[in-house]
Each structure stands twice: as C-alpha cells, then as structure tokens.
Amino acid sequence: MAGRASIVGAAATHVGKVREHNEDAHFIDVDLGVFLVCDGMGGHAAGEVASAMAIRAIRYAWASAGLHDIAEQWLERGTADAKKRLLEVVRPGVSERELGAPLYERCYALGGEDPLFLSMYPESTGGRAEGRFGPPVDRVLERGEQLVFSFELVGRMGYWMEFARMVVFGEPTELQQRMNAAVIAGLEGGAGQMRPGKRPDEVQAAITSAVAAHGADCSYWSGHGIGQDVIEEPWLGLEIVQDRTVPSTWELAEGMVLANHPYAVDRGGQAVGYMADTFLVTSEGGKAFSQKPLTLYTVE
C-alpha cells in the first residue's frame, strides 16, 4: 500500500519592477490544506489593505466553527503573558517607551499581529482631570500616579481583541480605588445587557447608571463591535453620550463580539478611570474572553 503523501508549503512575494510597493498578500496552512493568494490590484487605491482584509475574511470563515475558542485562548494567553512581562519591567523611574518595547516583542513572539500598546494617565486641565491617551513616549513614571495600560492586537486567526487594566505605583488613594470600582461596575453593568434583542443604547444606559453610582460620569460612548477590524459597528452609547438625537437601530444578536471600555470621570473633576474587555453576546449576558482580575494593580 502506498504511503500517504505529505505536503510542504512555502510562499514568497516581490514588489516587481513596476510598482513602488507590494499590495499582494498570502496565507498558508498546510495542516488544513489552505493556500491563499490575494492580488492587491496594483494601481487602485489601498490595494494592500483590500488584499489583507480578504486574507483575514477567508481565514475567519474557514475556521469560524472554533473561532470563539481560538479567540478566547489567544486573549487569555496573550494578555496574561503581556501582563506578566509588564509587571516585570514596570516601576517608578521607567519611561513609557521602555515599557512598550518588551511588550511588543512578547506579542509578536506569541504570533500576534498589529499590536497596539497605549497608556493613559490623568492630567489636570483648568483644574479638572482629563485622560491623556496615546502610544508610549519618553515620559517617566512617578510614584503615586495612576496609569491605564491598553492592548489592542490581532491573533493568529485575524481576529481583533481589546484589553486594558488600571495600575497604581504605590499605595492607591481612596479616589483611585473609587474610580476603579466605577469602571468595574460599568463593565459588569454593560455585560448584563449584552443579550440577543437588546439595543446598544440599552447597554450604554446600564453602564452609565452603574458608573454614576460611584460618583462618576461616562464622558463618551463606551464601546463598539470588534472583529476583523479594531472598531466596527454597532457603537455602544453614541446615542446617549455624544449625540442624543441619533436613534439606535441595531439589535444585538447571539455570537456578536463587542468591546466595552467605560471611561469614567470623577464628578469632582479630580480623577479618571478606564478599562476594557472583549465580550461575546450570549443569552445569559456578555461573556468576557479574558478572566484577568479587574481590581486595581499596585506596583511598589
């Protein structure tokens, strides 16, 4: 009896002699027998974006039966490892840029794509605290301050995830603890409304009410769809936070994936809070892909 043939796959691409940049994309999975080539249609706008999106869409459809399990495994493994690496290097006197470098290295080592690491810290403007959100810079971390570390990344199957937690350097103040509690309440309140048939504005209303119980307000919409792009429709709360004239026309459906990131501002104007998780819409409410604690992380 003849032995079973084995398949070896390889791919290469080159910009060629005419175009200035390469707009093609490819993907190989020998175990599944999947071989994809997407031509970027050189000469048309954003051909490289279109070809990359096509690859991600096909990979998603091919593996959709196990997508949620894969996404859950990636987020749990990826963010756990990133958090571990973060806590290894974070301390007062270290710059944001020094934190960012090893985190990007770890995310790529785990097979992630397009990792985005952002930090947010409260800054006083006109006597009121506002969150400053952006990529790592040379700003040095100081004892006593609060930061938010946020990760947005694509796993091996081309599916985006969002994750953020609050960190304090030293003993947290009562106000910092209260803002952490406000954001936890917002995440939990929103998750309770993430059921089939619910509208996005109902999710935001639950978030707003939960945050308000801790003496804080939501300063902008608290989430959105997330999948093959980092931000997709529907928006959570655009109608009741930023533009009250826009009716909510969406209804949530079983299996939708949403990012929930309440941004709470203390009514006294002295502090802010922010965290993010990625949720699966189920009949029992939103199921967070990550099981990492929401409590305030303290670093001495």
C-alpha positions in Angstrom: 0.0 0.0 0.0 1.3 3.4 -1.0 2.2 5.7 1.9 0.3 8.9 2.5 1.7 11.9 0.6 2.9 14.8 2.7 2.5 18.4 1.6 5.1 21.1 2.2 4.1 24.7 1.6 6.0 27.9 1.1 5.3 31.3 -0.3 7.2 34.4 -1.4 6.2 37.7 -2.8 8.0 40.6 -4.5 7.2 44.1 -5.4 8.3 43.6 -9.0 9.8 46.1 -11.4 6.8 48.5 -11.9 5.2 49.3 -8.6 6.8 51.1 -5.7 5.2 48.9 -3.0 3.8 45.4 -2.7 0.0 45.1 -2.5 -0.3 41.3 -2.5 -1.0 39.1 0.5 -0.8 35.3 1.0 -1.6 32.7 3.7 -0.7 29.0 4.0 -1.9 26.4 6.5 -0.5 23.1 5.4 -2.4 21.1 8.1 -5.7 22.4 6.9 -4.7 22.3 3.2 -5.4 26.1 2.8 -3.3 28.1 0.3 -4.4 31.6 -0.4 -3.1 34.3 -2.7 -4.8 37.7 -2.9 -3.8 40.1 -5.7 -3.8 43.7 -4.5 -4.8 45.2 -7.9 -1.9 47.5 -8.3 -2.8 50.9 -9.4 -6.0 51.0 -7.4 -6.3 52.8 -4.0 -5.3 50.8 -0.9 -4.8 47.6 -2.7 -2.6 46.3 0.2 -5.5 47.0 2.6 -8.0 45.1 0.4 -5.8 42.1 0.0 -5.0 41.9 3.7 -8.8 42.1 4.5 -9.6 39.4 2.0 -7.0 37.1 3.7 -8.4 37.8 7.1 -12.0 37.2 6.0 -11.3 33.9 4.3 -9.2 32.7 7.3 -12.1 33.7 9.6 -14.7 31.9 7.5 -12.6 28.8 7.2 -12.1 28.5 11.0 -15.4 30.1 12.2 -16.6 26.9 13.9 -13.9 27.2 16.5 -13.3 30.9 16.3 -14.6 31.9 19.7 -12.5 29.2 21.4 -9.4 30.3 19.5 -10.1 34.0 20.3 -10.5 33.1 24.0 -7.3 31.1 24.1 -5.4 33.9 22.3 -6.6 36.7 24.5 -6.1 34.7 27.7 -2.6 33.6 26.7 -1.5 36.8 25.0 -2.7 39.2 27.6 -1.5 37.0 30.5 2.0 36.9 29.1 2.0 40.6 28.2 0.8 41.4 31.8 3.5 39.2 33.2 6.1 41.0 31.1 4.7 44.4 32.0 4.9 43.7 35.8 8.5 42.5 35.3 9.6 45.9 34.0 7.2 48.5 35.3 8.3 50.6 38.2 8.7 54.3 39.1 11.6 55.8 37.1 10.9 53.8 34.0 9.7 55.5 30.8 6.6 54.5 28.9 8.8 53.7 25.9 10.9 51.3 28.0 7.7 49.5 28.9 6.4 49.4 25.4 9.5 47.7 23.7 9.4 44.3 25.6 5.6 44.2 25.3 5.7 44.5 21.5 8.4 41.8 21.4 6.3 39.4 23.5 3.1 40.0 21.5 4.9 39.2 18.2 6.6 36.1 19.8 3.2 34.8 20.6 2.0 35.1 17.0 0.1 38.3 17.3 -0.2 40.9 14.5 -0.5 44.7 14.6 -0.2 45.1 18.4 -1.1 48.5 19.7 0.0 49.4 23.2 -1.4 52.6 24.6 -1.1 54.3 28.0 -3.5 56.7 29.7 -2.8 58.9 32.7 -4.9 61.7 34.3 -3.7 65.3 33.6 -5.1 68.5 35.1 -6.6 70.9 32.6 -8.1 74.0 34.0 -8.3 72.4 37.4 -10.1 69.3 36.1 -8.6 65.9 35.4 -8.6 64.6 31.8 -7.2 61.3 30.5 -4.2 61.6 28.2 -4.2 58.6 25.9 -1.5 57.7 23.4 1.4 55.5 22.3 4.4 55.2 24.6 6.6 58.3 24.9 9.6 59.3 26.9 7.5 60.4 29.9 8.9 58.8 33.1 6.6 57.1 35.5 6.4 58.5 39.0 5.4 57.0 42.3 1.8 57.7 43.4 0.4 58.1 39.8 -2.2 56.0 38.1 -1.9 54.7 34.6 -4.0 52.6 32.3 -2.2 50.1 30.0 -4.2 49.1 27.0 -3.5 46.3 24.4 -5.3 46.0 21.1 -4.0 43.2 18.9 -4.8 40.7 16.2 -4.5 37.0 17.0 -3.4 34.2 14.7 -6.8 33.9 13.1 -7.1 37.6 12.2 -9.5 38.5 15.0 -9.0 41.7 17.0 -9.1 41.8 20.8 -9.1 44.7 23.2 -7.9 44.6 26.8 -7.0 47.3 29.4 -6.3 47.5 33.1 -5.6 50.2 35.7 -2.2 50.3 37.6 -1.1 52.5 40.5 2.5 53.0 41.6 2.5 52.7 45.4 -0.5 52.7 47.8 -3.7 53.7 46.0 -5.7 56.6 47.3 -9.4 56.3 48.1 -10.3 58.3 45.0 -8.2 55.9 42.7 -9.9 52.9 44.3 -13.4 54.5 43.8 -12.7 55.2 40.1 -11.5 51.6 39.7 -14.8 50.5 41.3 -16.8 52.8 39.0 -15.2 51.2 35.9 -15.7 47.7 37.2 -19.4 48.5 37.8 -19.6 49.9 34.2 -18.1 46.7 32.7 -20.4 44.4 34.7 -23.5 46.5 34.1 -22.9 46.6 30.4 -22.2 42.9 30.3 -25.6 42.2 31.9 -27.3 43.9 29.0 -25.3 42.1 26.2 -28.1 39.7 25.3 -29.8 39.0 21.9 -32.5 41.5 21.2 -31.0 44.3 23.4 -30.1 47.6 21.7 -26.7 49.2 22.1 -28.2 52.3 23.8 -29.6 50.0 26.5 -26.1 48.6 27.1 -24.8 52.1 27.5 -27.6 53.1 29.8 -26.7 50.3 32.1 -23.0 51.3 32.0 -23.9 55.0 32.7 -26.1 54.1 35.6 -23.6 51.8 37.2 -20.8 54.3 36.9 -23.0 57.1 38.3 -23.5 55.1 41.5 -19.8 55.7 42.3 -19.9 59.4 41.9 -18.6 59.5 38.3 -19.9 60.1 34.8 -19.2 58.5 31.4 -17.6 61.1 29.2 -18.1 59.4 25.9 -19.5 56.2 24.3 -18.4 53.1 26.0 -17.8 50.5 23.3 -18.2 49.1 19.8 -18.3 46.0 17.7 -14.9 44.4 17.2 -13.8 41.6 14.8 -12.0 41.8 11.5 -11.3 45.5 12.3 -10.5 47.0 15.6 -13.6 49.2 15.5 -16.8 48.1 13.9 -20.5 48.9 14.2 -22.5 48.9 16.3 -21.4 51.7 18.6 -22.3 51.3 22.3 -23.8 54.6 23.6 -23.2 57.1 20.8 -26.9 58.0 21.1 -27.0 58.8 24.8 -23.5 60.1 25.5 -22.4 62.2 22.5 -25.5 62.7 20.3 -28.9 62.2 21.8 -30.6 62.8 18.5 -29.3 59.6 16.9 -31.7 56.7 17.4 -30.3 53.2 18.0 -31.3 51.0 15.0 -29.2 48.0 15.9 -30.2 44.9 17.9 -27.6 42.6 19.4 -27.5 39.0 18.2 -26.2 35.8 19.6 -22.5 35.5 18.9 -21.7 39.2 18.3 -18.4 40.3 19.8 -18.2 43.7 21.5 -15.5 45.8 23.1 -16.6 47.5 26.3 -14.4 50.3 27.6 -16.1 52.6 30.1 -14.3 55.9 30.6 -15.3 57.3 33.9 -14.7 60.9 35.1 -15.0 61.8 38.8 -17.7 64.4 39.3 -15.3 66.4 41.4 -13.0 66.6 38.4 -10.0 65.1 40.2 -9.6 61.6 38.7 -10.5 59.4 35.7 -10.8 55.7 35.2 -10.7 53.4 32.2 -10.6 49.6 31.5 -11.5 47.4 28.5 -12.6 43.9 27.9 -13.9 42.0 24.8 -17.3 40.3 25.2 -19.3 37.6 23.4 -23.0 38.3 23.3 -24.9 35.3 24.8 -28.5 34.6 26.1 -27.1 34.9 29.6 -25.3 38.2 29.0 -21.9 39.2 27.8 -19.1 36.7 28.4 -15.7 38.3 28.8 -13.0 36.5 26.8 -10.4 37.4 29.5 -10.7 36.3 33.1 -8.0 38.6 34.3 -9.0 40.5 37.5 -10.4 43.9 37.2 -9.1 45.1 40.6 -6.5 47.9 40.7 -3.0 46.6 40.2 -0.4 48.1 42.5 3.3 48.2 41.8 5.7 49.2 44.7 
